[in-house]
Every structure is written in structure tokens, then in C-alpha cells.
């Protein structure tokens, strides 16, 4: 125990020196001499190691562990072990210690260590442990500090360069790239039988399991990052650097001598000497650097990273200004923007966040959430997006919603996958483990701490198993033995695209992309891919030539914008400058070369350009027709922009403004002015319909494209949630529960026009035949068009039957006109309106012959021949009476317009009734058939006075006008 004299006042001591001097052990011994104490450590792994030691000495009820992702706090904890960032402030402990204090100069975390150096104190004693390079800075910044220098227990020797094959046992090979470490681990597995892997990204559970394999002699080699340099105690005899530079989050840089010494110092424990050197592709250490490491002589640290800790939370801008406040102390320099400040600045540009963060409490909450570490290593923007979601959730609901949090945890709780996948999941669960440590962020914190810890344990065990299976497998692989000499590998590609290396299947060549065999590990796959693609270079060029010369019939596009060469995906369509000018993106491996990529791209662009030209030729013809002028040309370009289909109510005024000549000019290009839709019948065929949906979806940047209906259907179901414009692009108009093809709707409109919509009418057989619907379905359709449908029942009237049981001919009714078959064109239909001008050829059926179910027609005497003669009980039938509902045209109003077919212009002055001129049709030929029997006038002055519609909201006003 510490003597009373030592407790008389607070003492500050800096215990400095190289590695293997027992500084951490000294600090723990001093802390246990006090009633309470806190020690801050640089790594979660080291914190867990120290925690386990203290628990073994004082029991679990006396020791607390606090890190960003783990919190074990007994009710009567005396000693706190924490990462430096998570150290509890204001605890008032007797003893405080900060390990690896030289990290004050670290660009990323230095400002946190500097803050602890300046402000963290124990009431009785404070210890700072670290490198002697901090002596001058500590002396300048901490008054009354005492220094204690500790010598290294063992000697550190420079052993020069060694090959991996000659690496001595009990060696640690250090690298700074995961790919490089995995490659070395694989090589060492083949040559030495197995390795253990230690990285900072590992969970303590995985790291401890891997170290245990090394410590108990199951493997004699350790593959590690610089994580081992921060106080992890391992029995290492030799440290070999496989690289001398690393990426520090901003750039690749060479490691300074003091950084190399921190790692090399792990060799030799206590009184046992250790050695260090280089291996692999690392350049030999210079004599000056080697001497500095062995003599522990390094350039003193002159400036420490600092960030203002006195924050202003009145507003977000004020908080940012306080964090960016410069320092006037020559020993300090403002730290570069850390991840938390970068996230705060990004969130400051979010209008919703700023609207929420309007007071000190909400600004403080925002800063707390911004300090969530980026364990996942994603981009700043993605990390800021996660923080935004958390902040908005907490600010709005007071807590993170439990159901949302549960989904995030459940999504990660999977133990399948390779090493990289499991490592990423571990990094992801660290985020949610961190959130679960915050009592003010979650309800039922104890439950979620247990859940996240359980998921981390399962992933840790799975990762340890994967690492062991991958790097402690003693089997010898002939293939991997020869991967060092890639030029000696023999790769082949058969006519099916299967790729083999040294006789072993490694993947397939699908189009112009190499698909790796998923059975390989990530490291093996990377090397095999390099070798395979090297062998595939000639095949890429041969395929590109065959593809470039392939006919268009071998190419196609999918309804989601993909581009296919037979069954192979070779590219996709992307948005172009105009709807009819999409661009292409070829699927070509980068290793195939720019020549191959450009050739494939050109061929795909030629294909889609020709496809658009062929399927939308009528639109191109309109575009190139210089004879179209004025309103006709403007309307033609409206048709081009709409890809050949426009709902009439969207262009009602423009249609009204077109004179007869303008309409005639457009009709020559196949434009039909229907009652409900202005369209081009040729563009209703399946092929242009399919392409139209793709082009429109591309131009609207849709993530999922609507698919075209099967060819030949007259009606299709209306699916809830599907945009109504998609039906129009597909050539259908929604009406009720189903959508009807727009050309068949126009044929129906022609028949409806001749009916008494005020007095009411029933469905004719032709109407049901056109739509292919049952009577109930037809009633629903009519209601969608604006009609009222009154359902009733009546007694069936049976037709007279002769002795043979046949219906008599004179019993036929007008309703028994044979219905046209779906394959009939309108000019073959007996029910075609007689005023259709000859210039208006009937609508060609798009694609295949429409497939319709048998029409359900209202029963009449002619339909009752199946009834048994002599039945006593009268039979009843259901029928509908349709009357106009009074909706406006914009809502699918009653068929009306210029002409029975909806596309005939008003006759010019002097024209004869019925649109005839000199007894001839618009084409100059004589009228034929029933069209001459009952000519219909379309003059502006009707012969009969039109009764005022009582359903018209302006009926009263119109009646007064009539009296005047």
C-alpha cells in the first residue's frame, strides 16, 4: 500500500523508456495500492488484457471495463480499465494512469491523449507512461511533473533481412496491408504448417483465441499488424517487417524510426533478448535507423496534437467554431479534422438536422452522436448518413427505436461467409455494440448489451474458426506452390467458357467478364484471378471480334434494360440526353483492355440505335417530315416526346386548335385521334411497347422498370401501387379493376356513342366481345369510364322454338348481330360506326390476335335455346342499365368528340352534312354500305335543340340563359 506521506498531496510522474521496461506492470502495481484507480490504454485489446489480469487479482466485482463497445461496471467497482477515449471523467479516483502517452502526436487520436495529459488527474497520483521522446513536451506542459526513466530488461538486436522460408520459430511477421498479410500467412501455412493472425480489427475474443494457438505452441509464427506494438505481451523472439510504409488514412507514408522501434520492441520479453529485421519485399533498414532502434535514440516530439475541449453548444455553427479554435501554445498544434468533426460538418449541411438542433441540449446530442467511431471504415458520407438516422431517431422519439435497432443487429447475426465477410460483420456489430453502451440512446440497455455481445461472440468464434481453417491447414496444395511463379501457370479456356489453371477449374468466362470460382478463398482467388486473366487476354480479343460481327438477331435487351448476347449479359442501357437516345455501358473486365471495351461498347450502341430506329420509325418519319409546319409540327413533336401515346385530356386544347389540314397531315403518319387517347397504332405492337417502357423508365431514372403485358391481351388487371402512366405506356388505360387496351377502348367508344346514355342502355354482345369481359367485369369497366351501372334482375324471355328444337329465324332480335372475332379489324365489324372516314383505316391489332374469354352477354329470347321446353318456373337473368354519370372529360367522360371514331375534324364551311363533299368521302371515293344510308352531320349548328343536363352543376344558369 502507498504510505500516508505519499498520499499527502497529488503527485504527477512520467514513467518513460523503451518497450519491455515493465511500465504497464509498474502502473498496475501502483494503482492497486490505492482504494480507487483509473488506467487508460490505447487499444481495446490491451484494455481487455489488463482487465483480465486485474480480475484475476481482485475479482470481477472490484474491476470495471469501459471501452467504446464494451461496458462491464460492477456496482462497487474500485478500479476502472478503459480505452483513453472512454475514460470516465469526473470520477475523482485516487490514481490515474495514461499508457502510450507518445500518441499525443498521433494525427488521428492525438488530441484525445493531449487532453488527458493536460486535464486528467488522480487525487493522489497521476502516471504517464510512454516513450522518452515525450520528455520535453511533458515538461513544458505539465508543471511539477517528475520523470522516471526505465531501462529495457533485454537487449534488442538487428538481424538484417531474412527470407520467409528461413524465418526462425517464434517469429512475428508484421505488415500493414490485409492482402499482404493474408498472402504471407498462406505462404507460411504451406511452408511452415500454420500461423496465427493478430490484427487490431479483431475482437478480443478472436484475438485471444489466435494468440492462444501461438502461445501454446500449436503454431510457431504470428502474422500481425502494428497492433502488437501497443503493449500486447507475447512471447516473440524475432520481429520481421514485411513492409516499411503504411496508409495512414490519408496517404502512404514511411514509418518513422520511433514507430518501427515500438513494434520491434515486442521481440524479447523480460530478460530474454530479441531481434528484428525485414523480410519479403521490404527494403533493408539503413544503419542509422537500425542503430536508433537498438539504442532507443529518437528525435524528440516537439508538438502535440490539440483540439479545444471547451465547447460551445448554443448552435451547430458555434460548436464547429469552438472545435476549430486555434491554440496559442507553441507546444500544441490544432489537430486535423477527425472523423467526428468531419461528420458534424456534413450533418451541418442537412436541413432537417439543423432544424432539430436548435438548442443546447439538441446540439449536445448531435455532437454525442457524431462521436460514434467509424468502425466500418466506410466513406465519410455513408458514415454521416448513419449518424443522421440515429440523431433524427433519438431526437424525435427520445430513443433509438427498438424494432429498427433489432433489424440492424439481426442482419449481421450470421456466421456464414469467408474471413473478409466475417471481419466486416464484426466491424459492423462494433457500431451497434457502441450504441448499446449508451444508456440515454436505448431502452432496455442491459438486454441490447447482451444481444450485441452475443452476436460479437458468435462472429468472433466463426472468424477464429475460419482463420484456423485457412491458415492452419497442413495440406499441401500443388497449385498454390506454383503461384509464386505466375509465368509458369498454364491456363486454358474451353468452348463453354470454363477456365482452368494447371488443370484445376477456377471459374467461367461469362461474356466479357471472368467469374471466379466461389469455392476459393479471397486471397487465393485474387492470385488465381490475376493468373487466369493473364491467360484470358487472347480469348477476350477473339470474343470481341466475334461479338462485333454478330448479327443483331443474336442481341437483345431485357425489360430491365440489360443487354444480352444470346444468354450472356454483356451490358446495360443507361440514360441518354434524349428519351430515344439511350447510351450503353458494357460489362467488360478492366483486365480485358480498353480496345476490347471500346469495341463491345460500339457494337452495343449500334445495336440499340438501330433497334430504336426500326421500332420507332413512325416517330422518326414525323421528325424528318419538313412539310409539317405550325401546330401540326408542334403536335408531332409532342407525339415523339411521348413515344407515340398521349392521353387526350392532356392535349385537349392542342387537339382542338388543329385544323383539318393539320390533322390530315398527322394522319398520314399514322396518328389516330381517339376519344380517350391520341396514339399511333403501329407503336402498340409488342416490340415497340416493350422498348417504350424501357426507354421511359431509363429517362425517369427508375430503379425498377415496369414490364410489358403478354401480347394479345385485351384487358389486364390493375395492380395496386403501379403508376397509371405505366399502363398508358404499355398501351392500356386503367378503368375499374382492369385496364383495357387503348385501341379496343376506341372501338368500344364508337359503339357507346350511338347509345342513349341519358335514358339508359344495356351492353350489347359486340361490346362484350370487344372487351372480352364478363358482364360484371364490363360493368366495372363502364363505371371507370364515368357511367353509372344499375344492376337488376328480370324474367328471361324465351325464344319461340320449332319442333326440331331450333330457334325460329323470325324470333331473332337486333341484339343478335354476330360479334366480331378478336382478329377482325374494325372495318370488318358489322357494328363499326358508319361515319368513319375512309382515310381512317381501322386500328391494326397490336401484336398477336387478342386472346379473350367468351363474352357474357345479356340473355334475350335468342339466348335461351338451352332452356328446357315446358319448364314451369320462370328463369331470371341479371342485367345492367348504363347511364352517363356526368363526370368531366378529364375523368374519363362520355365518348364525344370530332367524329364517331374520334379523329375526324369538324367539317369546313360549305361541307355537306356527314362530312361528305360532293357525295364523296375524304379520300375521294364514294361511300359504301350502311355509311351512305344514315349519314351523320358534324356541322357546328345541330338540328335538334340539346336538352339541359339536370346533372350539370350549371343547369340553373343555363336555363336562365335559354329564357333570355
Number of C-alpha atoms within 10 A of each C-alpha: 10 13 9 8 7 11 14 9 11 14 18 21 17 25 24 24 22 25 27 23 20 17 25 21 11 13 21 18 12 19 25 18 14 19 13 22 28 28 26 27 27 21 21 24 26 22 25 22 17 21 21 16 14 20 15 11 12 13 11 17 15 18 27 22 24 24 23 22 20 20 18 17 17 13 10 10 16 20 29 26 29 29 23 26 17 17 23 18 12 9 14 16 21 22 26 28 30 27 25 20 29 23 21 25 22 15 18 17 20 21 26 19 27 24 16 21 20 12 11 19 25 21 18 21 22 26 28 28 23 23 25 24 21 25 20 14 18 24 14 12 15 15 10 10 17 14 17 13 17 16 14 19 17 18 18 24 21 19 15 15 20 17 12 18 12 10 19 15 14 20 21 31 28 29 24 20 16 14 13 15 21 21 16 21 27 22 20 21 22 21 15 20 19 25 30 27 27 23 20 15 19 20 24 19 19 25 20 18 20 22 19 15 19 22 19 9 11 14 22 20 28 27 20 25 22 19 19 23 20 19 25 15 14 18 19 25 20 27 29 28 29 23 21 19 16 15 12 13 9 6 8 10 11 14 15 13 19 20 15 20 25 20 22 30 32 27 30 25 22 15 11 14 16 24 22 30 21 24 22 16 12 16 13 16 17 10 10 9 17 21 15 17 24 18 14 22 16 17 12 14 18 16 17 24 23 26 23 16 13 10 15 17 22 16 18 25 16 14 20 19 14 17 19 17 15 15 13 9 10 10 17 21 17 19 22 17 15 15 19 20 18 18 25 23 17 16 22 17 10 11 10 12 20 17 8 15 23 14 13 15 13 21 23 19 18 27 19 14 23 25 15 20 15 22 17 17 13 10 10 14 13 13 22 24 15 14 22 22 14 21 27 18 16 20 19 11 10 14 17 22 15 13 8 11 16 14 11 14 19 14 10 18 19 15 16 12 13 16 19 15 15 22 20 16 23 25 20 19 26 25 19 22 24 19 24 29 22 15 12 14 21 20 16 11 16 12 12 21 21 13 19 27 19 13 22 25 17 18 25 24 18 21 28 24 16 18 21 18 12 20 22 23 15 14 9 12 9 10 15 15 12 13 15 12 10 14 11 11 18 14 20 17 18 11 6 9 16 16 25 19 19 14 12 12 15 22 23 19 21 17 23 25 19 23 17 18 15 10 10 14 13 16 20 16 18 15 15 25 19 13 20 27 21 16 20 20 14 11 18 24 18 11 15 21 14 10 19 16 10 13 10 16 9 11 19 19 20 15 19 19 21 18 25 18 18 12 12 14 20 23 22 18 22 16 18 14 9 11 19 22 17 19 19 24 18 24 18 22 17 12 16 21 13 12 12 22 21 14 17 24 21 14 19 28 19 13 20 22 15 13 18 18 16 12 18 22 15 19 25 14 12 22 15 9 13 9 10 17 13 11 16 22 19 13 20 23 16 15 20 20 16 17 25 28 25 21 19 20 18 12 15 13 10 14 21 12 13 16 15 14 11 19 21 20 18 19 18 12 15 21 25 26 26 27 28 26 24 25 24 24 20 21 24 26 20 20 16 23 26 20 25 28 23 28 27 21 21 22 17 12 12 12 9 12 18 20 17 20 17 10 16 19 18 26 25 17 13 18 13 8 6 10 11 15 13 18 24 20 24 25 27 25 27 22 20 18 15 21 23 25 24 28 27 21 22 22 27 21 23 26 18 20 17 11 15 13 18 12 10 16 16 18 21 18 20 24 26 23 22 21 25 23 22 17 20 15 16 23 23 18 22 22 18 19 24 22 23 20 23 13 12 10 10 11 12 17 16 20 21 18 16 9 6 6 12 12 19 12 11 8 12 16 12 7 17 14 13 13 19 18 15 19 14 16 16 19 16 12 16 14 18 20 22 22 24 21 22 16 14 20 14 21 19 16 22 23 18 13 15 21 14 18 13 11 19 18 20 19 18 18 17 20 17 17 16 10 11 9 11 6 8 7 6 10 13 12 13 14 20 20 17 24 22 22 18 18 15 11 17 12 12 20 19 23 24 17 19 17 25 27 28 22 22 25 21 18 20 14 8 9 15 16 14 21 26 21 15 10 15 14 19 17 11 13 10 13 20 12 8 13 16 15 10 11 15 16 19 22 17 10 8 9 8 6 7 7 7 13 12 10 11 13 10 11 13 12 10 14 12 9 9 9 6 6
